[in-house]
Amino acid sequence: MSRSQTGTKQFSARFRAATIELLRERARRTRATQTELAERYIDEGLRTDEHPLISFRDGAAGRRPALVGTRHDVWQVVETIRQNENSLQGAADYLRIPLTHVTACAAYYAEFQDEIDEWIADARAEADRAESSWRRGQELFS
């Protein structure tokens, strides 16, 4: 599944009035629709059930999967695995986190590879833009 999903199906459910009121208030505060929030909560809840060491956090680039109890996003752990010759233990040692945490990110990546690859591509593009901007600034004062 990618961040830009297509195709929808209708789903009907009944919730407690208090839950609907909380959803309505959260939607108002975040300027999202109730449907968008409900879908996000259900999707993230289902993913978390299957991958309990993965949570979701907001950031400038959007909401992304992250490793619970750390500052690491899943895409960062995957990149670290690759930079350590695809060694999960090497990534765990480098990041100073338990191997089980790296394994959890690898399992999440196996299920949502396209999504994580999209995060990696976006991060690389942003890093390239930042470096280019920095170089232009350096040339101004050379």
Buried (B, 14 or more C-beta within 10 A) or exposed (E): EEBEEEEEEEEEEEEEEEEEEEBEEBBEEEEBEEEEBBBEEEEBEEBBEEBEBBBBEEEEEEEBBBBEEBEBBBBBBBBBBEEBEEBBEBBBEBBEBEEEBBBBBBBBBEEBEEBBBBBBEBBEEEEEEEEEEEEEEEEEEE
